[in-house]
Amino acid sequence: MPSPYRAIFAAPGTKAFSAAGLIGRMPLSMVGVGILTMISEITGRYAMASALTGTLALAAAFFGPQISRLVDQYGQRRVLRPATLVSVAAVTGLLLAAANGLPDWTLFVCAAVAGCVPSVGSMIRARWTVIYHDSPRELHTAYSFESVVDEVCFIFGPILAIGLSTTWFPEAGPLIAAVCLLVGVWLLTAQRSTEPAPHPRGEHTDRTSALRSPGLRVLTATFVATGAIFGSIDVSTLAFAEEQGAKSSASFILAIWALGSCIAGIVFGLLHLKGRSELRWLLGVCAMAVSMIPLLLAGNLPFLAVALFVSGLAIAPTMITTMALIEAHVPRAKLTEGMTWISTGLAVGVAVGSSVTGLVIDAAGAQRGYVVSIAAGTAAAAVAFAGYRRLTKPAQGEEPATDGDGDSREEPRGDRVA
């Protein structure tokens, strides 16, 4: 491991919560594609499978920020364990309903309840922020490491989910994902020494949502479109591989996509870049949009794999820069909620992207599904350009924060700009 990454693990407890976070985040890439594969294996209905994954994503988008607000207020252990139990129970119900051919509405109800899954990645990043809040370079490296972990999950998660569901039994992928979530959250919440201190909300405490920050709203809106890119590519790639007579290879194609992002994230974490991070973020979003174009030209799986690898190079650096911008625009007492809103935006986008793509595939074929990816990339770039000035304005809030380059600044007192 390069020395900047080795250095961040000098702090006590960091290795333990990172390992727990890796296990707890595997469902991030397993549940959606696992349900998609399960339903397509059982019924062959891609529109139905996409609608189910969309329901799960929308439910996660609704519950996620609420869970994170409670975490900021009461602490990770008190909130994450009961939320995880409810989510795992709902996933179990979904698998039983699918296996026994119960009516479609029962699957949608279970998928909606399963959406109360906590944002494990936000919980881990919140712990890093507490440890290295006064060390911008180490915090940048920690955020980079977490983005690499996300991509590792996206490399191996789809391989496990699709592989298990296609070679073992259809429900195997989502089942293993639920087990990973339960084990990971329990291990994480058992580590009390690195848990961020809760911020109880008293009579004089600001009770408003972190989403009141204009900068956070811009980031969240942009990542709704980014999530649509992710959702459409997952569905289109699975369907395209099936059309090519190699459905199980979809997991490896998606892993190559994540590998590109993983490599870019590792390199990005070694750099200490100068200049405004807002501009780097804008360029990253635009690069993601442009990289969608070759996907529509892919006529075979090898070409598609190369195109996805190249497109993945823009993902991790953009995500890393986004986390730095969140810290600059959100009060510390609402940091977990602020990070979760990005996951919420992605979840909403995945829901829309996967659902629309399923309809397009059923109507026009797998390759046309990538039209949705191009449209989503264009929308992300348009929102980023429209909201760029809001990101460059100083954030008004309750306490000191860091700017996009990691320099400390004192925020003016007063209410946040609506």
C-alpha positions in Angstrom: 0.0 0.0 0.0 1.5 3.4 -0.9 2.7 5.4 2.1 -0.1 8.1 2.2 -2.6 5.3 2.5 -0.5 3.4 5.1 -0.2 6.6 7.1 -4.0 7.1 7.6 -4.2 3.8 9.4 -1.9 4.8 12.1 -4.9 6.1 14.1 -6.3 3.5 16.5 -9.4 1.7 15.4 -9.2 2.7 11.7 -8.4 -0.8 10.4 -11.2 -2.3 12.3 -14.0 0.1 11.2 -12.7 0.0 7.6 -12.9 -3.8 7.5 -16.4 -3.7 8.9 -17.3 -1.0 6.4 -16.1 -3.2 3.5 -18.4 -6.0 4.6 -21.3 -3.7 5.3 -21.0 -2.0 1.9 -21.0 -5.1 -0.2 -24.8 -5.0 -0.4 -24.5 -1.6 -2.1 -23.6 -3.3 -5.3 -25.2 -6.7 -4.7 -28.8 -6.1 -3.7 -30.0 -4.2 -6.8 -28.3 -6.4 -9.4 -29.1 -9.5 -7.3 -32.9 -8.7 -7.4 -32.6 -7.8 -11.1 -31.0 -11.2 -11.8 -33.3 -13.1 -9.5 -36.5 -11.7 -11.1 -35.2 -12.1 -14.7 -34.2 -15.7 -13.9 -37.6 -16.5 -12.4 -39.9 -14.5 -14.7 -37.9 -13.2 -17.6 -39.5 -9.8 -17.1 -36.9 -7.0 -17.2 -39.4 -4.2 -16.8 -40.7 -5.9 -13.6 -37.2 -6.5 -12.3 -36.2 -2.9 -13.0 -39.4 -1.6 -11.3 -38.5 -3.6 -8.2 -35.0 -2.3 -8.0 -36.3 1.2 -8.6 -38.7 0.8 -5.7 -35.9 -0.3 -3.4 -33.8 2.6 -4.5 -36.6 5.1 -4.0 -37.3 3.7 -0.6 -33.6 4.0 0.3 -33.7 7.5 -0.9 -36.6 8.4 1.4 -35.4 6.5 4.5 -31.6 7.1 4.2 -31.5 10.8 5.2 -34.0 10.2 8.0 -31.8 7.4 9.4 -28.7 9.6 9.1 -30.4 12.5 10.8 -31.2 10.2 13.7 -27.6 8.9 13.7 -26.3 12.5 14.0 -28.7 13.0 16.9 -28.4 9.7 18.8 -25.3 8.0 17.5 -24.6 5.1 15.1 -25.1 2.1 17.4 -28.5 3.1 18.7 -29.9 3.7 15.2 -28.1 1.4 12.8 -28.9 -1.9 14.5 -32.7 -1.7 14.5 -32.8 -0.2 11.0 -30.6 -3.0 9.7 -32.8 -5.7 11.3 -35.9 -4.2 9.6 -34.2 -4.1 6.3 -32.8 -7.6 6.5 -36.3 -8.9 7.5 -37.8 -7.2 4.5 -35.3 -8.6 2.1 -36.0 -12.1 3.5 -39.7 -11.5 2.8 -39.0 -10.4 -0.7 -37.0 -13.6 -1.4 -39.7 -15.8 0.0 -42.4 -14.0 -2.0 -40.4 -14.4 -5.2 -39.6 -18.0 -4.6 -43.2 -18.9 -3.9 -44.8 -17.0 -6.7 -46.8 -14.6 -4.5 -48.6 -11.6 -6.1 -46.4 -8.8 -7.5 -47.6 -6.3 -4.9 -46.1 -8.4 -2.1 -42.7 -8.0 -3.7 -43.1 -4.3 -4.0 -44.1 -3.9 -0.4 -41.1 -5.9 0.8 -38.8 -3.9 -1.5 -40.1 -0.6 -0.1 -39.6 -1.7 3.5 -36.1 -3.0 2.7 -35.2 0.5 1.7 -34.6 1.5 5.3 -31.0 0.2 4.9 -28.5 2.5 6.5 -25.8 4.3 4.4 -22.8 2.4 5.7 -20.4 4.4 3.5 -21.5 7.7 5.1 -21.0 6.2 8.6 -17.4 5.2 7.7 -16.6 8.6 6.1 -18.0 10.4 9.2 -15.6 8.5 11.4 -12.7 9.5 9.1 -13.8 13.1 9.3 -13.8 13.1 13.1 -10.3 11.6 13.1 -8.7 13.8 10.5 -10.8 17.0 10.5 -7.7 19.1 11.2 -5.5 17.2 8.7 -6.8 18.1 5.2 -4.3 16.0 3.3 -4.9 12.9 5.4 -8.6 13.4 5.1 -8.3 13.7 1.3 -6.4 10.3 1.3 -9.1 8.8 3.6 -11.9 9.9 1.3 -9.9 8.5 -1.7 -9.5 5.2 0.1 -13.2 5.0 0.8 -14.0 5.6 -2.8 -11.6 2.8 -3.7 -13.4 0.5 -1.3 -16.7 1.5 -2.9 -15.3 0.5 -6.3 -13.9 -2.8 -4.8 -17.4 -3.5 -3.7 -18.7 -2.7 -7.2 -16.0 -5.0 -8.7 -16.8 -8.1 -6.6 -20.4 -7.4 -5.6 -22.0 -7.9 -9.1 -19.8 -10.9 -9.7 -21.0 -12.5 -6.5 -24.7 -11.5 -6.9 -25.0 -12.5 -10.6 -22.8 -15.5 -10.2 -24.7 -16.9 -7.2 -28.1 -16.2 -8.7 -27.3 -17.8 -12.1 -25.3 -20.8 -10.9 -26.7 -21.6 -7.5 -30.3 -20.5 -7.1 -32.1 -17.3 -8.1 -32.4 -15.9 -4.6 -28.8 -16.6 -3.6 -27.4 -13.1 -4.6 -29.8 -11.0 -2.5 -29.6 -13.5 0.4 -25.8 -13.2 0.7 -26.1 -9.4 0.4 -28.5 -9.3 3.4 -26.1 -11.4 5.4 -23.2 -9.1 4.6 -25.2 -6.1 5.7 -26.1 -7.6 9.0 -22.6 -8.8 9.8 -21.0 -5.5 8.7 -23.3 -3.2 10.6 -23.0 -5.3 13.8 -19.2 -5.3 13.6 -19.1 -1.6 12.9 -21.4 -0.6 15.7 -19.5 -2.7 18.1 -16.5 -0.3 17.8 -17.5 2.5 20.1 -14.1 4.3 20.4 -14.2 5.7 16.9 -17.9 6.4 16.8 -18.6 10.1 16.2 -20.2 11.8 19.2 -23.9 12.4 18.8 -25.3 15.9 18.6 -28.6 15.9 20.6 -31.0 18.6 19.4 -32.0 20.8 22.3 -34.3 23.8 22.5 -31.8 26.2 20.8 -30.5 23.7 18.2 -31.0 24.2 14.5 -33.5 21.4 13.5 -33.5 22.1 9.8 -32.3 19.6 7.2 -28.7 19.7 5.9 -30.4 20.0 2.5 -31.1 23.7 3.2 -27.5 24.3 2.0 -27.6 25.5 -1.7 -24.3 23.8 -2.4 -25.6 20.4 -1.1 -28.7 20.8 -3.2 -26.6 21.3 -6.3 -24.5 18.2 -5.5 -27.5 16.1 -4.7 -29.4 17.1 -7.9 -26.3 16.3 -10.0 -26.0 12.9 -8.4 -29.6 12.1 -9.2 -28.6 12.2 -12.9 -25.4 10.4 -12.0 -27.4 7.6 -10.4 -29.5 7.3 -13.5 -26.2 6.6 -15.4 -25.4 3.8 -12.9 -28.8 2.3 -13.0 -29.1 2.3 -16.8 -25.7 0.8 -17.3 -26.4 -2.0 -14.9 -29.6 -3.0 -16.6 -28.4 -2.4 -20.1 -25.2 -4.4 -19.6 -27.1 -7.4 -18.1 -29.5 -7.4 -21.0 -26.8 -6.9 -23.6 -24.8 -9.8 -22.3 -27.9 -12.0 -22.4 -28.5 -11.0 -26.0 -24.9 -12.0 -26.7 -25.5 -15.4 -25.2 -23.3 -14.8 -22.2 -25.5 -13.4 -19.4 -23.1 -14.5 -16.6 -20.3 -12.4 -18.1 -22.3 -9.2 -17.3 -20.8 -9.3 -13.8 -17.3 -9.3 -15.2 -18.1 -6.4 -17.6 -19.5 -4.4 -14.7 -16.4 -5.3 -12.6 -14.1 -3.9 -15.4 -16.1 -0.6 -15.2 -15.6 -0.5 -11.5 -11.9 -1.4 -11.9 -11.4 1.8 -14.0 -12.8 3.9 -11.2 -10.8 2.0 -8.6 -7.5 2.7 -10.4 -8.4 6.3 -10.9 -9.3 6.6 -7.2 -6.0 5.1 -6.0 -4.0 7.6 -8.2 -6.2 10.5 -7.2 -5.6 9.8 -3.5 -1.8 10.1 -4.0 -2.1 13.6 -5.4 -2.3 16.8 -3.5 -3.9 19.0 -6.1 -3.9 22.8 -6.0 -6.7 25.0 -7.3 -10.4 25.0 -6.7 -12.0 21.7 -6.2 -15.3 23.1 -7.5 -13.7 23.3 -11.0 -12.3 19.7 -10.7 -15.7 18.5 -9.7 -17.3 20.2 -12.8 -14.7 18.7 -15.1 -15.3 15.3 -13.6 -19.0 15.4 -14.2 -18.5 16.5 -17.8 -16.0 13.7 -18.3 -18.5 11.2 -17.1 -21.1 12.6 -19.5 -18.8 12.4 -22.5 -17.6 8.9 -21.7 -21.2 7.6 -22.1 -21.1 8.1 -25.9 -19.0 5.1 -26.9 -21.4 2.7 -25.1 -24.0 3.2 -27.8 -21.4 2.1 -30.4 -20.5 -1.2 -28.7 -21.3 -4.1 -30.9 -19.8 -6.8 -28.8 -18.8 -7.5 -25.2 -15.0 -6.8 -25.6 -15.7 -3.4 -27.0 -18.2 -2.7 -24.3 -15.7 -3.7 -21.6 -13.1 -1.3 -22.9 -15.7 1.5 -23.2 -16.9 1.0 -19.6 -13.3 0.8 -18.3 -12.6 4.3 -19.8 -15.8 5.7 -18.5 -15.0 4.4 -15.0 -11.9 6.6 -14.8 -14.0 9.7 -14.1 -16.1 8.2 -11.3 -13.9 7.9 -8.2 -12.2 11.3 -8.6 -15.6 13.0 -8.9 -16.9 11.2 -5.9 -13.9 12.1 -3.8 -14.1 15.7 -4.7 -17.8 15.6 -3.9 -17.2 14.5 -0.3 -14.7 17.4 0.2 -17.4 19.8 -1.1 -20.0 18.4 1.3 -17.7 19.1 4.3 -17.3 22.6 3.0 -21.1 23.2 2.7 -22.6 21.3 5.6 -22.3 21.9 9.4 -20.4 19.3 11.4 -23.5 18.4 13.4 -25.2 17.4 10.1 -22.3 15.8 8.3 -23.6 12.2 8.2 -27.0 13.5 6.9 -25.2 15.6 4.3 -23.2 12.7 3.0 -26.3 10.5 2.9 -28.1 13.0 0.7 -25.5 12.2 -2.0 -26.4 8.5 -1.6 -30.0 9.5 -1.7 -29.5 11.4 -5.0 -27.8 8.4 -6.4 -30.5 6.1 -5.2 -33.3 8.2 -6.8 -31.3 8.3 -10.0 -30.7 4.5 -10.0 -34.4 4.0 -9.6 -35.3 6.3 -12.5 -32.5 5.1 -14.7 -33.1 1.4 -14.1 -36.9 1.6 -14.5 -36.7 3.7 -17.7 -34.0 1.5 -19.2 -36.0 -1.6 -18.5 -38.9 -0.2 -20.5 -36.6 0.9 -23.3 -34.9 -2.6 -23.5 -38.3 -4.4 -23.6 -39.4 -2.1 -26.4 -36.2 -1.6 -28.5 -33.5 -4.0 -27.4 -30.5 -4.0 -25.0 -28.2 -1.7 -26.8 -30.8 1.1 -26.9 -30.7 1.1 -23.2 -27.5 3.0 -23.3 -29.4 6.0 -24.8 -30.7 6.5 -21.3 -27.1 6.5 -20.0 -26.2 9.3 -22.5 -29.3 11.3 -21.7 -28.5 11.0 -17.9 -24.9 12.1 -18.5 -26.1 15.1 -20.4 -28.5 16.0 -17.6 -25.7 15.7 -15.0 -23.5 18.0 -16.9 -26.3 20.5 -17.4 -27.2 20.6 -13.7 -23.5 20.9 -12.8 -23.1 23.9 -15.0 -26.3 25.5 -13.8 -25.3 25.1 -10.1 -21.6 25.8 -10.3 -21.8 29.3 -9.0 -23.6 28.2 -5.9 -20.7 25.9 -5.1 -18.2 28.7 -5.4 -20.1 30.9 -3.0 -19.0 30.9 0.7 -21.2 28.6 2.8 -23.0 30.2 5.7 -23.5 28.1 8.7 -23.0 27.3 12.3 -19.3 26.6 12.7 -15.9 26.5 10.9 -15.6 24.2 8.0 -13.0 23.6 5.3 -13.1 24.8 1.8 -12.7 22.6 -1.2 -8.9 22.6 -1.0 -8.9 21.6 2.7 -8.0 25.1 4.1 -9.8 26.1 7.3 -12.2 28.9 7.1 -14.6 30.6 9.6 -18.1 30.6 8.3 -20.2 33.7 9.1 -22.9 33.3 11.7 -26.5 33.3 10.8 -29.1 31.2 9.0 -28.1 29.1 6.1 -29.1 30.5 2.7 -32.3 28.8 1.6 
